[in-house]
Amino acid sequence: MCCFSGHVSDVSATNIFARVKADREYLVYEMTFTADEQTAMILPIPIAPGASEKAVEFVSLDGYASFFHDLEAHFIRLWSRTLTLGGGMGATRALKVQAVGAFEASFAPTLADLDRLDPRFRIPRDTWDHLPEYAEFGFVVFKLRPGKAVNVHPMAFSFPTRDPLTLFFPTLHIHDGTIQEHADFDHVFYTQNKPKGTKLQWPGFWWPGEGAAKQYIRVDRIGGLVGADAPCSRAPLVMRWKNADILIPIERAD
């Protein structure tokens, strides 16, 4: 689940891949949702200070809808083998809208820029006023078509991050303009970065993959989002947990 501008009756099976390289973070996001009306998913991101509207680079994965399926299949094979072996601001100009596969996407560099969106695709400003930690964030917006149990190709983009030593997973939940202290998570996280230390502030366990990603991911279809030669790791979170983004300290990834 994440932040939606309108009513969404169900969200499940969320998969997020995140990777930091140098000063840039790469994100791939997939979920299944049910909505009766057109809405938008809004992802606050820790954008580097002073970033422009062009700072976010969207990647269309309409030609690789099975990205997360391929990732999960790799870990299923590992588990099977283990078991076998016993082991705004008054502006009138609208935000730029880009066609990214099946989506229309925009990037608002600041909270004020969200006012440049169609009102249908905004979360009320007073909701954000209750979240002062996002005052300096940027906001990626994907417009979603209505439907029941909708599952389309993953949404993907990269951005210059303000903290290259922290892996950022956008998991804040805002539904119907409300923020609950805790939320129900049905997420699987993937990364190629190495977590720093062992005292992580969440209950996830990173299951290491085996071999270079290019052995089980079509890296030619992923637009540089995934490093070809590094392995991937996986961590599920299926429980009720603190309603916040998940931040993982990592080793430097140059």
C-alpha positions in Angstrom: 0.0 0.0 0.0 1.1 3.6 -0.4 -0.4 7.1 -0.7 -3.5 7.5 -2.9 -5.3 10.7 -3.9 -8.7 8.9 -4.0 -10.4 5.9 -2.5 -8.9 2.5 -3.1 -10.8 -0.4 -1.6 -8.0 -3.0 -1.7 -4.2 -3.0 -2.1 -2.1 -6.2 -2.0 1.0 -8.0 -3.3 3.3 -4.9 -3.2 6.8 -5.5 -4.6 9.5 -2.9 -4.4 13.0 -3.0 -5.8 15.4 -0.3 -4.6 19.1 0.2 -5.4 21.5 3.1 -4.7 24.4 3.7 -6.9 26.7 6.7 -6.3 24.2 9.6 -5.6 21.2 8.1 -7.4 18.5 5.7 -6.2 16.6 3.4 -8.6 13.1 2.3 -7.7 10.7 -0.3 -9.2 7.2 -0.6 -7.7 4.4 -3.0 -8.4 1.1 -3.7 -6.6 -2.4 -5.1 -7.1 -5.3 -2.6 -6.3 -9.0 -2.1 -6.7 -10.5 1.3 -7.3 -13.9 2.4 -8.6 -12.7 5.8 -9.9 -9.5 7.1 -11.4 -6.9 8.0 -8.8 -3.2 8.5 -8.4 -0.5 6.9 -6.4 1.9 9.5 -4.9 5.3 8.5 -3.7 7.2 11.0 -1.6 11.0 10.6 -2.3 14.0 12.1 -0.5 15.2 14.1 -3.5 18.5 16.0 -3.4 18.0 19.7 -2.5 17.5 22.0 -5.5 16.4 19.2 -7.8 14.4 20.3 -10.8 11.4 18.8 -12.5 13.7 16.9 -14.8 15.6 15.3 -11.9 13.5 12.2 -12.0 14.0 9.8 -14.9 11.1 7.5 -15.6 11.6 4.1 -17.1 8.9 2.3 -19.0 8.6 -1.4 -18.2 5.7 -2.2 -20.4 8.0 -4.5 -22.3 9.0 -6.3 -19.1 5.9 -6.9 -17.0 7.4 -10.1 -15.6 10.3 -8.3 -13.8 9.2 -9.2 -10.3 8.0 -12.6 -11.4 11.6 -13.3 -12.6 13.1 -12.0 -9.4 10.7 -14.2 -7.2 11.3 -17.2 -9.4 15.0 -17.0 -8.6 14.4 -17.2 -4.9 11.8 -19.9 -5.3 14.5 -22.0 -7.1 16.9 -21.3 -4.3 14.4 -22.3 -1.6 13.5 -25.5 -3.5 17.1 -26.5 -3.8 17.7 -25.8 -0.1 14.7 -27.9 0.8 15.9 -30.7 -1.5 19.4 -30.6 0.0 18.0 -30.3 3.6 19.2 -26.9 4.1 1.4 25.1 -7.1 2.6 28.5 -5.5 0.2 30.4 -7.7 1.5 28.8 -10.9 -0.8 28.2 -13.8 1.5 25.9 -15.8 0.7 22.3 -15.1 3.2 19.7 -14.2 4.7 17.9 -17.2 2.9 14.6 -17.8 4.8 11.7 -19.4 3.5 8.5 -20.9 5.4 5.7 -19.1 4.0 2.5 -20.6 0.5 2.1 -19.2 0.8 5.1 -16.9 0.8 8.8 -17.0 3.5 10.0 -14.6 4.6 13.4 -13.2 7.2 14.6 -10.8 6.6 17.4 -8.3 9.9 18.7 -7.1 8.3 20.3 -4.0 5.2 20.0 -1.9 3.9 23.3 -3.4 4.3 21.8 -6.9 1.6 19.3 -6.1 -0.9 22.2 -6.4 -0.2 22.1 -10.2 -1.8 18.7 -10.4 -5.4 18.1 -11.4 -7.4 18.2 -8.0 -8.4 14.6 -8.5 -4.8 13.5 -8.2 -3.9 15.5 -5.0 -3.8 14.5 -1.4 -5.2 17.4 0.7 -2.5 19.9 1.8 -3.6 19.6 5.5 -2.8 15.9 5.4 0.8 16.8 4.4 0.8 19.4 7.2 0.6 16.6 9.7 3.8 15.1 8.1 6.4 17.9 8.5 9.2 15.4 7.7 8.1 15.4 4.1 8.3 19.2 3.7 11.5 19.0 1.7 10.7 15.9 -0.3 9.8 15.6 -3.9 6.7 13.6 -5.1 6.4 11.1 -7.9 2.8 10.7 -9.2 1.4 7.8 -11.2 -2.2 8.1 -12.5 -4.1 4.8 -12.1 -7.1 3.6 -14.1 -10.0 2.2 -12.1 -10.7 -1.5 -12.0 -10.9 -4.6 -9.8 -7.7 -6.4 -8.8 -5.7 -4.4 -11.3 -2.2 -5.5 -11.9 -0.2 -3.8 -14.7 3.5 -3.6 -15.4 5.8 -2.2 -12.7 6.3 1.5 -12.3 10.0 2.5 -12.4 12.1 5.6 -12.1 15.4 7.0 -10.6 16.2 10.1 -8.8 19.2 11.9 -7.2 19.0 11.0 -3.5 19.9 13.3 -0.6 21.3 10.4 1.3 23.4 7.9 -0.7 24.1 5.9 2.4 20.4 5.1 3.1 18.2 2.8 1.0 14.8 4.3 0.8 11.6 2.2 0.4 8.4 4.3 0.0 6.0 2.6 2.3 4.1 5.4 3.9 0.3 4.7 3.8 -2.2 7.5 3.2 -5.7 6.4 2.3 -8.7 8.6 2.0 -6.6 11.5 3.3 -6.0 9.8 6.6 -2.8 8.7 8.3 -2.9 5.8 10.8 -0.1 5.1 13.3 0.2 1.5 12.0 -0.6 -0.1 8.7 -1.1 -3.6 7.3 1.9 -4.5 5.1 1.9 -7.1 2.3 5.2 -6.3 0.8 8.3 -7.9 -0.6 11.5 -5.8 -0.9 14.4 -6.4 -3.1 17.8 -4.7 -3.4 21.4 -5.1 -4.6 22.9 -3.0 -1.8 24.6 -4.3 1.3 22.8 -3.3 4.6 25.2 -1.7 7.1 25.2 -3.3 10.5 22.7 -5.8 12.0 20.4 -3.6 14.1 17.9 -2.6 11.4 14.8 -0.7 12.6 12.3 -3.2 11.1 11.6 -6.9 11.4 12.7 -7.9 7.8 15.4 -10.5 7.1 17.4 -10.2 3.9 17.6 -13.5 2.1 20.6 -13.4 -0.2 20.3 -14.4 -3.8 22.9 -16.3 -5.7 24.8 -15.3 -8.8 24.7 -12.1 -10.9 21.3 -10.6 -11.6 21.9 -11.0 -15.3 21.5 -14.8 -14.8 17.8 -14.4 -13.9 16.8 -10.9 -14.9 16.5 -9.5 -18.5 18.9 -6.7 -17.8 18.6 -5.6 -21.4 14.9 -4.7 -20.7 15.4 -2.9 -17.4 16.8 0.4 -18.5 19.8 0.4 -16.1 17.6 0.0 -13.0 19.4 -3.2 -12.0 23.1 -3.8 -11.9 23.9 -6.7 -14.2 26.7 -8.3 -12.2 25.5 -7.9 -8.6 23.2 -10.4 -6.8 19.8 -9.5 -5.5 18.5 -9.9 -1.9 14.9 -10.4 -0.8 13.0 -9.5 2.4 9.3 -9.9 3.0 7.2 -7.8 5.4 3.7 -9.3 5.9 2.3 -8.0 9.2 0.9 -4.9 10.9 3.8 -2.4 11.3 4.6 1.2 11.9 3.2 3.4 9.2 6.3 5.0 7.8 8.8 4.6 5.0 11.5 1.9 5.5 15.1 3.2 5.6 18.0 0.8 5.5 21.5 2.1 6.2 23.9 0.6 3.5 27.5 0.4 2.6 28.7 3.0 0.2 27.7 2.0 -3.4 29.9 3.9 -5.9 
